[in-house]
Amino acid sequence: MSPGPKGHVVVEEAPPSPRGDDDPSPQVVALSARTPKALSRMIRDLAARLAEEDDAFADLAFTLQTGREGYEERLAFVAASRGEALATLSALADERAAAVAVFRGRTRRGGAGAVLDGAEAVAHSLDDPALDDLARAWVEGLPVNWRGLHRGKTRRRVALPPYPLDPISHWLPAGRVPLIPVETKERVVTRAVPVVEDEDETLLLRPLWLDKPVSAEGVSPSSRLVLLCGLPAALAEGLQRALGDAPSRVIGAQSADPGDDFMDVATAVMTLLRDLLLGPEKLRPGLVQLVAPKTPCAALTAGLSGLAGTLAQETVSPVFQSIAIDPAVDAVVRARFLDEDSRCPKDRLIRHDGGHRQVRRLAELPSGPALSRPWRDGGCYVISGGLGGWGGCSPMTSPPMPGIRRWF
């Protein structure tokens, strides 16, 4: 699973809806997909579905028209009955000529133009070109009010085959290939990393803190919010006073367990941001700084860095920074550090250590026989990711259990 906030709900299957009207009128069968390959797969799947189930044909057409998003690759035709629709789909799946007019093409989603009202085609028979014109217009990208075709009639949505996802391989190719440039979203990494030459080699990276002074050309965001997380009360109050007019909130952490601390702080941060972004005033600061002490709460700091990275993937605005501060430094100096960090929004993971401003980057571990294959048969490993290194600070892995190797 990918990192990020998630919610899971288990619900009971809904009771079946009553069958729609047995409407003998012709229907427009409309299919769309992202790629031609996926559209061809949908044709085969729908043909198999029609051969096995006996839902009302009008219900099936209604579900295809209104129950799915219209993608770029489109196909549509008019069928007088379920049997004719099955025969047409079977012919298309076998790459044979169909007995009815079939419209197929690629369009942009959200095409411009007036919305065509399907109600204008309701009174026409299959011999009249009105339905064909509607199918052709939809394939060409014109928006269609499909519900107009079914106005005044009882329809229900029926179960259809799921969308066929195109399989995509993410394995590195075998054999010698050219170097691949590796860049972050901020485009600060310009080195190249060689692709592994065979399946037994492993590329390993480690976090590295590099000194980086504040850019003199940096510009502060129009607004920012400073969240002081897990700081002792006196330290947080002093830093709030030193921040002056900069909006700030204190989010305390009192548990002796680092896991509980992180969960409490993360929950409070997410609740606060939800209330700000979705509340009646809908406040949206340009920058949110998550500030935590560098020591002794290393686990909390590592967890907040993962939270900041996740939030950055979930929303374009605001920008998030995770900043570890030295509790021994004077509050006025710490506030100045945070002001300077705000002028460098591309620096997402920052720590202040002994007067040095550092940012985190990833560095490749040197290759060699010792690292060509770090795993061994029958070995026991703790592999942690998605939390910015918090797993390396958790009680389960620090100190490590005997016989367990750690890779983060």
GIWO-V552295 format. One record per pair of residues at least 12 apart in sequence whose ideal C-beta (glycine too) atoms are under 6 Angstrom apart, sorted by the first residue. I is the first residue (numbers start at 0). J is the second residue. If there is no record, write none. Layout:
I_J / I_J
This chain:
2_309 / 2_385 / 3_309 / 3_313 / 16_155 / 18_55 / 19_55 / 19_57 / 19_58 / 19_153 / 19_154 / 19_155 / 20_152 / 20_153 / 22_57 / 25_77 / 25_79 / 25_125 / 26_57 / 26_60 / 27_75 / 27_77 / 27_130 / 27_134 / 28_60 / 28_76 / 28_78 / 28_84 / 29_63 / 29_64 / 29_75 / 30_74 / 31_69 / 31_70 / 31_73 / 32_70 / 32_72 / 33_70 / 34_165 / 35_72 / 37_163 / 37_165 / 38_72 / 40_163 / 42_88 / 42_91 / 42_92 / 43_92 / 44_160 / 45_88 / 46_88 / 46_89 / 46_92 / 48_160 / 49_85 / 54_157 / 56_81 / 58_154 / 58_155 / 58_157 / 59_157 / 61_149 / 61_154 / 62_156 / 62_157 / 62_159 / 64_145 / 65_145 / 66_156 / 71_105 / 72_105 / 73_138 / 74_103 / 75_102 / 75_134 / 75_137 / 75_138 / 76_99 / 76_101 / 77_130 / 77_131 / 77_134 / 79_125 / 87_99 / 100_131 / 102_134 / 102_135 / 102_138 / 104_138 / 106_140 / 107_140 / 110_140 / 110_141 / 112_141 / 114_142 / 114_144 / 115_136 / 115_141 / 115_143 / 116_144 / 116_147 / 117_144 / 117_145 / 117_147 / 117_148 / 118_147 / 118_150 / 120_133 / 121_148 / 171_194 / 171_195 / 173_197 / 175_196 / 176_194 / 178_191 / 178_193 / 179_194 / 185_345 / 199_372 / 200_371 / 203_364 / 204_361 / 204_363 / 205_362 / 205_364 / 206_359 / 207_360 / 207_362 / 208_357 / 208_359 / 209_360 / 210_355 / 210_357 / 211_358 / 213_339 / 213_343 / 214_343 / 217_342 / 217_343 / 219_341 / 219_342 / 220_285 / 220_286 / 221_285 / 222_284 / 222_285 / 223_284 / 223_286 / 223_341 / 224_246 / 224_284 / 224_287 / 225_245 / 225_247 / 225_288 / 226_248 / 226_250 / 226_289 / 227_249 / 227_290 / 228_250 / 228_264 / 228_289 / 228_291 / 229_252 / 229_264 / 229_291 / 229_296 / 229_299 / 230_292 / 234_326 / 235_249 / 237_330 / 238_330 / 238_333 / 241_330 / 241_331 / 241_334 / 242_334 / 250_264 / 250_267 / 252_264 / 257_298 / 260_299 / 261_299 / 261_302 / 265_306 / 284_317 / 285_317 / 286_317 / 286_318 / 286_341 / 286_344 / 287_317 / 287_319 / 288_320 / 288_322 / 289_303 / 289_307 / 289_321 / 290_322 / 290_324 / 291_303 / 291_323 / 292_326 / 293_323 / 293_325 / 293_350 / 297_392 / 298_389 / 298_392 / 300_323 / 301_387 / 301_388 / 301_389 / 301_392 / 302_386 / 302_389 / 303_321 / 304_321 / 304_348 / 304_387 / 305_386 / 305_387 / 305_389 / 307_319 / 307_321 / 318_344 / 320_347 / 321_348 / 322_340 / 322_349 / 323_350 / 324_351 / 325_351 / 336_351 / 346_358 / 379_403 / 380_404 / 381_396 / 381_403 / 381_405 / 382_406 / 383_407 / 388_407 / 391_407
